[in-house]
Amino acid sequence: MNKISPHRIENAVACIASEVSDRLRESSKPILDERDLWAELSCCILSSQVPYELAKAAAERIRETSVLCDSTYFDPGKLRARLLGLLLTPLPLNGSHRRYRFPVRGASQIAAACYTVHQAFGSLRELLNSQSDPRQARAWMAANVPGIGPNKPACSYGTWLSPTTCGHRSARPPVYDYH
């Protein structure tokens, strides 16, 4: 039997310690539920020409209602009307209330995105799970989801479309990169 010196064991542990730490940290990230995924996608759609914090507040309001996961609203007209009502109501932000700048555009794009995703995949989670390569998901969304184009900034796509938060435990990169 070969004797391994304590020094060699310490060196081996030191070499992999940061990787083990990273993997443990990565595996402890929460996997986003359908409401959270839609909130993140909504935020990205709503953040065009709008301060991120305002888009985030609007997306959080939408998330709280679960309207994008409620099958009674899968009719685009009904959903658009409900979203428009949510976006027309002033949003609490930094101790005051602000109106979302483009409520009609935002409601229309999110309603169309929701309808498109539900018709094609049944849910946003299924869309993400159906793609073996993040670039395929990116290309499909850029081609089919209103408000998301090939150059759309990632917003927080790095968190919601990362392999870990979407339930994939692999080394794949996020679908959208940071700009």
C-alpha positions in Angstrom: 0.0 0.0 0.0 1.3 3.5 -0.9 1.7 5.9 1.9 0.3 9.4 1.1 1.8 12.2 3.0 -0.4 14.5 5.0 1.1 17.4 3.0 -0.2 15.9 -0.3 -3.7 15.4 1.2 -3.7 19.0 2.3 -2.7 20.2 -1.1 -5.4 18.1 -2.8 -8.1 19.4 -0.5 -6.9 22.9 -1.0 -7.1 22.5 -4.8 -10.7 21.4 -4.7 -12.0 23.4 -1.7 -13.1 26.4 -3.7 -14.9 24.3 -6.3 -16.7 22.3 -3.6 -17.7 25.5 -1.9 -19.0 26.9 -5.2 -21.0 23.8 -5.9 -22.5 23.8 -2.4 -23.4 27.5 -2.7 -24.9 26.8 -6.2 -27.0 23.8 -5.0 -28.5 25.8 -2.2 -30.0 28.5 -4.5 -33.7 28.2 -4.5 -35.4 26.9 -7.7 -37.9 29.5 -8.9 -41.5 28.6 -9.1 -43.7 29.4 -12.1 -44.9 32.8 -10.5 -41.3 33.8 -9.9 -40.2 32.8 -13.4 -43.0 34.9 -14.9 -42.1 37.8 -12.6 -38.5 37.8 -13.9 -39.6 37.6 -17.5 -42.2 40.4 -16.9 -39.5 42.5 -15.3 -37.3 42.1 -18.4 -40.1 43.0 -20.7 -41.2 46.0 -18.5 -37.7 47.4 -18.1 -37.4 48.7 -21.7 -36.9 52.5 -21.4 -38.0 52.4 -17.8 -35.9 52.5 -14.6 -35.2 49.0 -13.4 -36.6 49.5 -9.9 -39.9 50.7 -11.4 -40.1 47.7 -13.7 -39.2 45.4 -10.8 -42.0 46.9 -8.7 -44.5 46.4 -11.5 -43.4 42.8 -12.1 -43.7 42.1 -8.3 -47.3 43.4 -8.4 -48.0 41.1 -11.3 -46.4 38.2 -9.4 -48.4 38.8 -6.3 -51.7 38.4 -8.2 -50.5 35.1 -9.9 -52.4 36.3 -12.9 -49.9 34.8 -15.3 -50.4 31.3 -13.8 -54.2 31.6 -13.6 -55.9 29.7 -16.4 -59.0 31.9 -16.3 -56.7 34.6 -17.8 -55.1 32.6 -20.6 -57.4 34.5 -23.0 -55.1 37.3 -24.3 -57.8 39.9 -24.2 -58.8 39.2 -20.6 -55.2 38.9 -19.5 -54.2 42.2 -21.2 -57.1 44.0 -19.5 -56.1 42.6 -16.1 -52.5 43.5 -16.6 -53.4 46.9 -17.8 -55.3 47.5 -14.6 -52.3 46.4 -12.6 -49.9 48.6 -14.5 -52.2 51.7 -14.5 -52.3 51.7 -10.7 -49.4 53.8 -9.2 -46.6 51.6 -7.7 -44.9 52.2 -4.3 -41.3 53.1 -4.9 -38.8 54.7 -2.5 -41.4 56.1 -0.2 -43.6 57.6 -2.9 -45.9 56.3 -5.7 -45.0 56.3 -9.4 -46.9 55.3 -12.5 -45.4 52.8 -14.9 -44.5 54.7 -18.1 -45.8 52.3 -20.8 -48.8 50.4 -19.3 -50.5 49.6 -22.6 -47.3 48.3 -24.3 -46.3 46.4 -21.2 -49.7 44.7 -20.7 -49.9 43.8 -24.4 -46.4 42.3 -24.6 -46.8 40.3 -21.3 -50.2 39.0 -22.3 -49.0 38.0 -25.7 -45.9 36.4 -24.2 -48.0 34.4 -21.7 -50.4 33.3 -24.4 -47.6 32.3 -26.7 -45.7 30.3 -24.0 -48.8 28.6 -22.7 -50.0 27.6 -26.2 -46.5 26.2 -27.2 -45.4 24.7 -23.9 -48.1 24.8 -21.2 -45.9 26.8 -18.8 -42.7 28.9 -18.7 -41.0 26.1 -16.7 -41.8 23.6 -19.5 -40.4 25.9 -22.1 -37.1 26.1 -20.1 -37.1 22.3 -19.4 -37.8 21.5 -23.1 -34.6 23.1 -24.3 -31.4 21.0 -24.1 -29.3 24.0 -24.9 -29.8 27.5 -23.3 -29.1 29.0 -26.7 -32.2 27.2 -28.1 -34.3 28.7 -25.4 -32.9 32.1 -26.1 -33.5 31.8 -29.8 -37.1 30.6 -29.3 -37.9 33.4 -26.9 -36.3 36.1 -29.1 -38.3 34.8 -32.1 -41.6 34.2 -30.4 -42.0 36.2 -27.1 -43.1 39.8 -27.6 -40.8 42.3 -25.8 -37.8 39.9 -25.9 -35.4 40.3 -28.8 -32.0 38.9 -29.5 -30.3 41.9 -27.9 -32.6 42.4 -24.9 -30.6 43.1 -21.8 -30.6 40.3 -19.3 -32.1 42.2 -16.3 -32.0 39.4 -13.9 -32.1 36.6 -16.5 -28.8 35.5 -14.9 -30.8 34.4 -11.8 -34.0 33.0 -13.3 -32.6 31.3 -16.4 -29.5 29.9 -14.8 -29.3 26.1 -14.8 -29.6 25.9 -11.0 -32.6 28.2 -10.5 -34.5 26.5 -13.3 -33.9 23.1 -11.8 -31.0 22.0 -14.1 -27.9 20.9 -12.2 -25.3 21.4 -14.8 -22.6 23.7 -15.8 -24.6 25.3 -18.6 -24.6 29.1 -18.8 -27.7 31.3 -18.4 -29.9 31.7 -21.4 -29.3 35.4 -21.5 -26.0 37.0 -20.7 -25.4 40.2 -18.9 -24.8 43.4 -20.9 
